[in-house]
Amino acid sequence: MPADLDPGTILLLFAWSFGLAAIEIEIEGGYGWAERLPTWYLKRGRAGRLYGLVMATRPLTGYHVFAFTIPLVVLHLPFTLGVGWSLAAELRTVATYFLIAVIWDYLWFVLNPAYTVGRFRRGNVWWFPRAWIWRFPVDYYASIGLSVALAALAAAAGDDGSWLGGHLWNLAGLLALVAATVAVAPLYHRWYRHMRRAGADDRDRTPTYPPPAPLEVWSGGEPDLRPLPRPGRGEGSRGG
């Protein structure tokens, strides 16, 4: 086994990517890019235009602010657990982030019954409007290329060529696991539909009740921008 090949890291990164894709499918269903979530969309203003320029005209959303930031934060966790920080280590961390971002995003389509590999094509995904190369949007190639470039910079900055070799092994291992997932994805689709078959949902058997102030959440139309009343003044005290 090559010294810079770490199967444990590959499996962990894949499991994380798989989990991120699966939880987003549970949240979004077949409507990607938070299209039907109670979040905000932003394309105007400095932040919206800058984000759209970098992200191929895709809107910035409140959902993605956290969905994209939290995995990057988690990747920095080792630096708080005794792993020494350096510029090279930071570059390698960011390189890993751009790699798993592509894996988790593609797995969303592979596992999502609304898309699947067969329906993942240009014209079927409105938030990938740029050119596609073969079966993938150019964004995927750009992200993987950036991750390899950052890993190369990390190897140069840390004077450790094994960092680039390890990153390339991670890329190869993740792609192999994605290919295996494509082969078994119909099993996931079957389970997904099984859990949503008629009469299977137990929501009606679960004692739920609405939040104490549902109208405080904007759900479309003209937003009410008046300050919220303070607890205990006029509307009574609310729970946090």
C-alpha positions as protocol buffer text, in pm:
chain_id: "A"
residue {
  index: 1
  type: MET
  ca { x: 0 y: 0 z: 0 }
}
residue {
  index: 2
  type: PRO
  ca { x: 141 y: 344 z: -91 }
}
residue {
  index: 3
  type: ALA
  ca { x: 256 y: 544 z: 211 }
}
residue {
  index: 4
  type: ASP
  ca { x: 33 y: 841 z: 121 }
}
residue {
  index: 5
  type: LEU
  ca { x: -281 y: 629 z: 77 }
}
residue {
  index: 6
  type: ASP
  ca { x: -511 y: 650 z: 382 }
}
residue {
  index: 7
  type: PRO
  ca { x: -825 y: 432 z: 336 }
}
residue {
  index: 8
  type: GLY
  ca { x: -965 y: 552 z: 670 }
}
residue {
  index: 9
  type: THR
  ca { x: -964 y: 914 z: 559 }
}
residue {
  index: 10
  type: ILE
  ca { x: -1124 y: 823 z: 227 }
}
residue {
  index: 11
  type: LEU
  ca { x: -1403 y: 626 z: 397 }
}
residue {
  index: 12
  type: LEU
  ca { x: -1465 y: 900 z: 651 }
}
residue {
  index: 13
  type: LEU
  ca { x: -1481 y: 1173 z: 387 }
}
residue {
  index: 14
  type: PHE
  ca { x: -1714 y: 961 z: 177 }
}
residue {
  index: 15
  type: ALA
  ca { x: -1944 y: 882 z: 472 }
}
residue {
  index: 16
  type: TRP
  ca { x: -1959 y: 1252 z: 551 }
}
residue {
  index: 17
  type: SER
  ca { x: -2036 y: 1344 z: 191 }
}
residue {
  index: 18
  type: PHE
  ca { x: -2303 y: 1073 z: 171 }
}
residue {
  index: 19
  type: GLY
  ca { x: -2462 y: 1195 z: 492 }
}
residue {
  index: 20
  type: LEU
  ca { x: -2466 y: 1557 z: 379 }
}
residue {
  index: 21
  type: ALA
  ca { x: -2629 y: 1458 z: 50 }
}
residue {
  index: 22
  type: ALA
  ca { x: -2886 y: 1237 z: 220 }
}
residue {
  index: 23
  type: ILE
  ca { x: -2988 y: 1494 z: 478 }
}
residue {
  index: 24
  type: GLU
  ca { x: -3029 y: 1758 z: 207 }
}
residue {
  index: 25
  type: ILE
  ca { x: -3253 y: 1520 z: 12 }
}
residue {
  index: 26
  type: GLU
  ca { x: -3466 y: 1472 z: 324 }
}
residue {
  index: 27
  type: ILE
  ca { x: -3489 y: 1850 z: 366 }
}
residue {
  index: 28
  type: GLU
  ca { x: -3534 y: 1960 z: 5 }
}
residue {
  index: 29
  type: GLY
  ca { x: -3698 y: 1663 z: -164 }
}
residue {
  index: 30
  type: GLY
  ca { x: -3667 y: 1697 z: -539 }
}
residue {
  index: 31
  type: TYR
  ca { x: -3644 y: 2077 z: -537 }
}
residue {
  index: 32
  type: GLY
  ca { x: -3278 y: 2169 z: -513 }
}
residue {
  index: 33
  type: TRP
  ca { x: -3103 y: 2489 z: -421 }
}
residue {
  index: 34
  type: ALA
  ca { x: -3353 y: 2547 z: -138 }
}
residue {
  index: 35
  type: GLU
  ca { x: -3616 y: 2631 z: -401 }
}
residue {
  index: 36
  type: ARG
  ca { x: -3913 y: 2558 z: -174 }
}
residue {
  index: 37
  type: LEU
  ca { x: -3762 y: 2608 z: 169 }
}
residue {
  index: 38
  type: PRO
  ca { x: -3865 y: 2894 z: 401 }
}
residue {
  index: 39
  type: THR
  ca { x: -3533 y: 3069 z: 346 }
}
residue {
  index: 40
  type: TRP
  ca { x: -3433 y: 3389 z: 168 }
}
residue {
  index: 41
  type: TYR
  ca { x: -3295 y: 3430 z: -185 }
}
residue {
  index: 42
  type: LEU
  ca { x: -3056 y: 3713 z: -270 }
}
residue {
  index: 43
  type: LYS
  ca { x: -2932 y: 3812 z: -617 }
}
residue {
  index: 44
  type: ARG
  ca { x: -2925 y: 4190 z: -581 }
}
residue {
  index: 45
  type: GLY
  ca { x: -2693 y: 4413 z: -384 }
}
residue {
  index: 46
  type: ARG
  ca { x: -2318 y: 4377 z: -346 }
}
residue {
  index: 47
  type: ALA
  ca { x: -2330 y: 4039 z: -171 }
}
residue {
  index: 48
  type: GLY
  ca { x: -2587 y: 3891 z: -411 }
}
residue {
  index: 49
  type: ARG
  ca { x: -2403 y: 4007 z: -723 }
}
residue {
  index: 50
  type: LEU
  ca { x: -2063 y: 3892 z: -597 }
}
residue {
  index: 51
  type: TYR
  ca { x: -2198 y: 3551 z: -501 }
}
residue {
  index: 52
  type: GLY
  ca { x: -2370 y: 3516 z: -837 }
}
residue {
  index: 53
  type: LEU
  ca { x: -2049 y: 3607 z: -1016 }
}
residue {
  index: 54
  type: VAL
  ca { x: -1857 y: 3332 z: -836 }
}
residue {
  index: 55
  type: MET
  ca { x: -2140 y: 3078 z: -836 }
}
residue {
  index: 56
  type: ALA
  ca { x: -2262 y: 3098 z: -1197 }
}
residue {
  index: 57
  type: THR
  ca { x: -2560 y: 3329 z: -1129 }
}
residue {
  index: 58
  type: ARG
  ca { x: -2695 y: 3105 z: -853 }
}
residue {
  index: 59
  type: PRO
  ca { x: -2870 y: 3303 z: -578 }
}
residue {
  index: 60
  type: LEU
  ca { x: -2729 y: 3330 z: -231 }
}
residue {
  index: 61
  type: THR
  ca { x: -2969 y: 3175 z: 18 }
}
residue {
  index: 62
  type: GLY
  ca { x: -2988 y: 3169 z: 396 }
}
residue {
  index: 63
  type: TYR
  ca { x: -2990 y: 2790 z: 378 }
}
residue {
  index: 64
  type: HIS
  ca { x: -2662 y: 2774 z: 189 }
}
residue {
  index: 65
  type: VAL
  ca { x: -2489 y: 3027 z: 412 }
}
residue {
  index: 66
  type: PHE
  ca { x: -2497 y: 2761 z: 684 }
}
residue {
  index: 67
  type: ALA
  ca { x: -2494 y: 2449 z: 464 }
}
residue {
  index: 68
  type: PHE
  ca { x: -2167 y: 2558 z: 305 }
}
residue {
  index: 69
  type: THR
  ca { x: -2006 y: 2712 z: 612 }
}
residue {
  index: 70
  type: ILE
  ca { x: -2058 y: 2437 z: 871 }
}
residue {
  index: 71
  type: PRO
  ca { x: -1864 y: 2163 z: 684 }
}
residue {
  index: 72
  type: LEU
  ca { x: -1573 y: 2403 z: 639 }
}
residue {
  index: 73
  type: VAL
  ca { x: -1580 y: 2483 z: 1010 }
}
residue {
  index: 74
  type: VAL
  ca { x: -1588 y: 2113 z: 1101 }
}
residue {
  index: 75
  type: LEU
  ca { x: -1283 y: 2047 z: 883 }
}
residue {
  index: 76
  type: HIS
  ca { x: -1093 y: 2289 z: 1106 }
}
residue {
  index: 77
  type: LEU
  ca { x: -1182 y: 2094 z: 1420 }
}
residue {
  index: 78
  type: PRO
  ca { x: -845 y: 1906 z: 1431 }
}
residue {
  index: 79
  type: PHE
  ca { x: -670 y: 2240 z: 1485 }
}
residue {
  index: 80
  type: THR
  ca { x: -850 y: 2268 z: 1819 }
}
residue {
  index: 81
  type: LEU
  ca { x: -760 y: 1911 z: 1918 }
}
residue {
  index: 82
  type: GLY
  ca { x: -383 y: 1932 z: 1908 }
}
residue {
  index: 83
  type: VAL
  ca { x: -302 y: 1938 z: 1536 }
}
residue {
  index: 84
  type: GLY
  ca { x: -70 y: 2230 z: 1470 }
}
residue {
  index: 85
  type: TRP
  ca { x: -195 y: 2501 z: 1236 }
}
residue {
  index: 86
  type: SER
  ca { x: 22 y: 2619 z: 949 }
}
residue {
  index: 87
  type: LEU
  ca { x: -36 y: 2778 z: 612 }
}
residue {
  index: 88
  type: ALA
  ca { x: 27 y: 2442 z: 447 }
}
residue {
  index: 89
  type: ALA
  ca { x: -224 y: 2269 z: 677 }
}
residue {
  index: 90
  type: GLU
  ca { x: -483 y: 2539 z: 606 }
}
residue {
  index: 91
  type: LEU
  ca { x: -438 y: 2501 z: 230 }
}
residue {
  index: 92
  type: ARG
  ca { x: -476 y: 2126 z: 261 }
}
residue {
  index: 93
  type: THR
  ca { x: -793 y: 2170 z: 468 }
}
residue {
  index: 94
  type: VAL
  ca { x: -952 y: 2403 z: 214 }
}
residue {
  index: 95
  type: ALA
  ca { x: -844 y: 2166 z: -66 }
}
residue {
  index: 96
  type: THR
  ca { x: -1031 y: 1886 z: 110 }
}
residue {
  index: 97
  type: TYR
  ca { x: -1338 y: 2108 z: 142 }
}
residue {
  index: 98
  type: PHE
  ca { x: -1357 y: 2179 z: -232 }
}
residue {
  index: 99
  type: LEU
  ca { x: -1316 y: 1807 z: -302 }
}
residue {
  index: 100
  type: ILE
  ca { x: -1596 y: 1685 z: -74 }
}
residue {
  index: 101
  type: ALA
  ca { x: -1820 y: 1970 z: -193 }
}
residue {
  index: 102
  type: VAL
  ca { x: -1831 y: 1811 z: -538 }
}
residue {
  index: 103
  type: ILE
  ca { x: -1876 y: 1459 z: -402 }
}
residue {
  index: 104
  type: TRP
  ca { x: -2163 y: 1553 z: -172 }
}
residue {
  index: 105
  type: ASP
  ca { x: -2331 y: 1764 z: -439 }
}
residue {
  index: 106
  type: TYR
  ca { x: -2318 y: 1488 z: -701 }
}
residue {
  index: 107
  type: LEU
  ca { x: -2440 y: 1228 z: -451 }
}
residue {
  index: 108
  type: TRP
  ca { x: -2747 y: 1448 z: -401 }
}
residue {
  index: 109
  type: PHE
  ca { x: -2839 y: 1383 z: -763 }
}
residue {
  index: 110
  type: VAL
  ca { x: -2734 y: 1017 z: -760 }
}
residue {
  index: 111
  type: LEU
  ca { x: -2948 y: 937 z: -455 }
}
residue {
  index: 112
  type: ASN
  ca { x: -3239 y: 1169 z: -526 }
}
residue {
  index: 113
  type: PRO
  ca { x: -3523 y: 979 z: -698 }
}
residue {
  index: 114
  type: ALA
  ca { x: -3633 y: 1305 z: -862 }
}
residue {
  index: 115
  type: TYR
  ca { x: -3307 y: 1311 z: -1058 }
}
residue {
  index: 116
  type: THR
  ca { x: -3088 y: 996 z: -1050 }
}
residue {
  index: 117
  type: VAL
  ca { x: -2782 y: 965 z: -1273 }
}
residue {
  index: 118
  type: GLY
  ca { x: -2996 y: 924 z: -1585 }
}
residue {
  index: 119
  type: ARG
  ca { x: -3168 y: 1262 z: -1535 }
}
residue {
  index: 120
  type: PHE
  ca { x: -2858 y: 1454 z: -1431 }
}
residue {
  index: 121
  type: ARG
  ca { x: -2813 y: 1643 z: -1757 }
}
residue {
  index: 122
  type: ARG
  ca { x: -2782 y: 1998 z: -1876 }
}
residue {
  index: 123
  type: GLY
  ca { x: -3125 y: 2155 z: -1896 }
}
residue {
  index: 124
  type: ASN
  ca { x: -3262 y: 1948 z: -1606 }
}
residue {
  index: 125
  type: VAL
  ca { x: -3081 y: 2144 z: -1332 }
}
residue {
  index: 126
  type: TRP
  ca { x: -3162 y: 2514 z: -1336 }
}
residue {
  index: 127
  type: TRP
  ca { x: -2890 y: 2606 z: -1087 }
}
residue {
  index: 128
  type: PHE
  ca { x: -2617 y: 2472 z: -1318 }
}
residue {
  index: 129
  type: PRO
  ca { x: -2667 y: 2704 z: -1616 }
}
residue {
  index: 130
  type: ARG
  ca { x: -2304 y: 2713 z: -1727 }
}
residue {
  index: 131
  type: ALA
  ca { x: -2151 y: 2484 z: -1988 }
}
residue {
  index: 132
  type: TRP
  ca { x: -2131 y: 2112 z: -1919 }
}
residue {
  index: 133
  type: ILE
  ca { x: -1840 y: 1890 z: -2021 }
}
residue {
  index: 134
  type: TRP
  ca { x: -1951 y: 1536 z: -2095 }
}
residue {
  index: 135
  type: ARG
  ca { x: -2203 y: 1450 z: -1819 }
}
residue {
  index: 136
  type: PHE
  ca { x: -2099 y: 1707 z: -1559 }
}
residue {
  index: 137
  type: PRO
  ca { x: -2127 y: 2084 z: -1514 }
}
residue {
  index: 138
  type: VAL
  ca { x: -1805 y: 2280 z: -1555 }
}
residue {
  index: 139
  type: ASP
  ca { x: -1837 y: 2382 z: -1190 }
}
residue {
  index: 140
  type: TYR
  ca { x: -1739 y: 2029 z: -1084 }
}
residue {
  index: 141
  type: TYR
  ca { x: -1421 y: 2035 z: -1288 }
}
residue {
  index: 142
  type: ALA
  ca { x: -1335 y: 2381 z: -1156 }
}
residue {
  index: 143
  type: SER
  ca { x: -1385 y: 2277 z: -793 }
}
residue {
  index: 144
  type: ILE
  ca { x: -1179 y: 1959 z: -829 }
}
residue {
  index: 145
  type: GLY
  ca { x: -907 y: 2147 z: -1017 }
}
residue {
  index: 146
  type: LEU
  ca { x: -898 y: 2411 z: -744 }
}
residue {
  index: 147
  type: SER
  ca { x: -872 y: 2143 z: -476 }
}
residue {
  index: 148
  type: VAL
  ca { x: -574 y: 1981 z: -651 }
}
residue {
  index: 149
  type: ALA
  ca { x: -406 y: 2320 z: -700 }
}
residue {
  index: 150
  type: LEU
  ca { x: -449 y: 2403 z: -331 }
}
residue {
  index: 151
  type: ALA
  ca { x: -311 y: 2062 z: -234 }
}
residue {
  index: 152
  type: ALA
  ca { x: -9 y: 2127 z: -456 }
}
residue {
  index: 153
  type: LEU
  ca { x: 42 y: 2465 z: -288 }
}
residue {
  index: 154
  type: ALA
  ca { x: 12 y: 2296 z: 51 }
}
residue {
  index: 155
  type: ALA
  ca { x: 278 y: 2043 z: -48 }
}
residue {
  index: 156
  type: ALA
  ca { x: 508 y: 2323 z: -162 }
}
residue {
  index: 157
  type: ALA
  ca { x: 445 y: 2538 z: 146 }
}
residue {
  index: 158
  type: GLY
  ca { x: 498 y: 2246 z: 382 }
}
residue {
  index: 159
  type: ASP
  ca { x: 783 y: 2094 z: 184 }
}
residue {
  index: 160
  type: ASP
  ca { x: 598 y: 1761 z: 194 }
}
residue {
  index: 161
  type: GLY
  ca { x: 515 y: 1606 z: -142 }
}
residue {
  index: 162
  type: SER
  ca { x: 312 y: 1332 z: 25 }
}
residue {
  index: 163
  type: TRP
  ca { x: 36 y: 1586 z: 90 }
}
residue {
  index: 164
  type: LEU
  ca { x: -36 y: 1617 z: -281 }
}
residue {
  index: 165
  type: GLY
  ca { x: -8 y: 1241 z: -326 }
}
residue {
  index: 166
  type: GLY
  ca { x: -249 y: 1185 z: -39 }
}
residue {
  index: 167
  type: HIS
  ca { x: -496 y: 1431 z: -185 }
}
residue {
  index: 168
  type: LEU
  ca { x: -485 y: 1258 z: -523 }
}
residue {
  index: 169
  type: TRP
  ca { x: -542 y: 922 z: -353 }
}
residue {
  index: 170
  type: ASN
  ca { x: -839 y: 1072 z: -168 }
}
residue {
  index: 171
  type: LEU
  ca { x: -979 y: 1195 z: -500 }
}
residue {
  index: 172
  type: ALA
  ca { x: -935 y: 854 z: -663 }
}
residue {
  index: 173
  type: GLY
  ca { x: -1084 y: 670 z: -366 }
}
residue {
  index: 174
  type: LEU
  ca { x: -1384 y: 900 z: -343 }
}
residue {
  index: 175
  type: LEU
  ca { x: -1454 y: 870 z: -715 }
}
residue {
  index: 176
  type: ALA
  ca { x: -1439 y: 490 z: -685 }
}
residue {
  index: 177
  type: LEU
  ca { x: -1688 y: 498 z: -397 }
}
residue {
  index: 178
  type: VAL
  ca { x: -1915 y: 732 z: -593 }
}
residue {
  index: 179
  type: ALA
  ca { x: -1912 y: 485 z: -881 }
}
residue {
  index: 180
  type: ALA
  ca { x: -2007 y: 207 z: -640 }
}
residue {
  index: 181
  type: THR
  ca { x: -2288 y: 424 z: -504 }
}
residue {
  index: 182
  type: VAL
  ca { x: -2422 y: 482 z: -854 }
}
residue {
  index: 183
  type: ALA
  ca { x: -2446 y: 104 z: -894 }
}
residue {
  index: 184
  type: VAL
  ca { x: -2644 y: 52 z: -572 }
}
residue {
  index: 185
  type: ALA
  ca { x: -2842 y: 378 z: -579 }
}
residue {
  index: 186
  type: PRO
  ca { x: -3163 y: 199 z: -694 }
}
residue {
  index: 187
  type: LEU
  ca { x: -3171 y: 30 z: -353 }
}
residue {
  index: 188
  type: TYR
  ca { x: -3170 y: 372 z: -186 }
}
residue {
  index: 189
  type: HIS
  ca { x: -3442 y: 494 z: -422 }
}
residue {
  index: 190
  type: ARG
  ca { x: -3654 y: 191 z: -332 }
}
residue {
  index: 191
  type: TRP
  ca { x: -3606 y: 256 z: 42 }
}
residue {
  index: 192
  type: TYR
  ca { x: -3682 y: 627 z: -9 }
}
residue {
  index: 193
  type: ARG
  ca { x: -4013 y: 548 z: -177 }
}
residue {
  index: 194
  type: HIS
  ca { x: -4092 y: 269 z: 72 }
}
residue {
  index: 195
  type: MET
  ca { x: -4070 y: 511 z: 364 }
}
residue {
  index: 196
  type: ARG
  ca { x: -4315 y: 741 z: 184 }
}
residue {
  index: 197
  type: ARG
  ca { x: -4569 y: 483 z: 71 }
}
residue {
  index: 198
  type: ALA
  ca { x: -4937 y: 545 z: 138 }
}
residue {
  index: 199
  type: GLY
  ca { x: -5025 y: 484 z: 501 }
}
residue {
  index: 200
  type: ALA
  ca { x: -4665 y: 457 z: 618 }
}
residue {
  index: 201
  type: ASP
  ca { x: -4627 y: 803 z: 767 }
}
residue {
  index: 202
  type: ASP
  ca { x: -4699 y: 828 z: 1139 }
}
residue {
  index: 203
  type: ARG
  ca { x: -4727 y: 1204 z: 1157 }
}
residue {
  index: 204
  type: ASP
  ca { x: -5094 y: 1178 z: 1244 }
}
residue {
  index: 205
  type: ARG
  ca { x: -5001 y: 957 z: 1541 }
}
residue {
  index: 206
  type: THR
  ca { x: -4753 y: 1206 z: 1675 }
}
residue {
  index: 207
  type: PRO
  ca { x: -4890 y: 1468 z: 1918 }
}
residue {
  index: 208
  type: THR
  ca { x: -4775 y: 1799 z: 1770 }
}
residue {
  index: 209
  type: TYR
  ca { x: -4890 y: 2156 z: 1817 }
}
residue {
  index: 210
  type: PRO
  ca { x: -4801 y: 2482 z: 1640 }
}
residue {
  index: 211
  type: PRO
  ca { x: -4530 y: 2723 z: 1754 }
}
residue {
  index: 212
  type: PRO
  ca { x: -4636 y: 2997 z: 1995 }
}
residue {
  index: 213
  type: ALA
  ca { x: -4604 y: 3273 z: 1733 }
}
residue {
  index: 214
  type: PRO
  ca { x: -4630 y: 3125 z: 1382 }
}
residue {
  index: 215
  type: LEU
  ca { x: -4714 y: 3459 z: 1220 }
}
residue {
  index: 216
  type: GLU
  ca { x: -4376 y: 3598 z: 1323 }
}
residue {
  index: 217
  type: VAL
  ca { x: -4219 y: 3382 z: 1049 }
}
residue {
  index: 218
  type: TRP
  ca { x: -4250 y: 3545 z: 708 }
}
residue {
  index: 219
  type: SER
  ca { x: -4402 y: 3300 z: 459 }
}
residue {
  index: 220
  type: GLY
  ca { x: -4427 y: 3511 z: 149 }
}
residue {
  index: 221
  type: GLY
  ca { x: -4595 y: 3829 z: 37 }
}
residue {
  index: 222
  type: GLU
  ca { x: -4510 y: 4171 z: 175 }
}
residue {
  index: 223
  type: PRO
  ca { x: -4286 y: 4125 z: 481 }
}
residue {
  index: 224
  type: ASP
  ca { x: -4371 y: 4300 z: 805 }
}
residue {
  index: 225
  type: LEU
  ca { x: -4051 y: 4481 z: 904 }
}
residue {
  index: 226
  type: ARG
  ca { x: -4182 y: 4633 z: 1226 }
}
residue {
  index: 227
  type: PRO
  ca { x: -3973 y: 4546 z: 1535 }
}
residue {
  index: 228
  type: LEU
  ca { x: -4096 y: 4245 z: 1727 }
}
residue {
  index: 229
  type: PRO
  ca { x: -4269 y: 4335 z: 2055 }
}
residue {
  index: 230
  type: ARG
  ca { x: -4065 y: 4271 z: 2364 }
}
residue {
  index: 231
  type: PRO
  ca { x: -4172 y: 3973 z: 2576 }
}
residue {
  index: 232
  type: GLY
  ca { x: -4427 y: 4076 z: 2836 }
}
residue {
  index: 233
  type: ARG
  ca { x: -4542 y: 4385 z: 2647 }
}
residue {
  index: 234
  type: GLY
  ca { x: -4871 y: 4351 z: 2472 }
}
residue {
  index: 235
  type: GLU
  ca { x: -4847 y: 3989 z: 2355 }
}
residue {
  index: 236
  type: GLY
  ca { x: -4729 y: 3820 z: 2669 }
}
residue {
  index: 237
  type: SER
  ca { x: -4404 y: 3643 z: 2729 }
}
residue {
  index: 238
  type: ARG
  ca { x: -4283 y: 3396 z: 2465 }
}
residue {
  index: 239
  type: GLY
  ca { x: -4053 y: 3102 z: 2500 }
}
residue {
  index: 240
  type: GLY
  ca { x: -3712 y: 3119 z: 2328 }
}
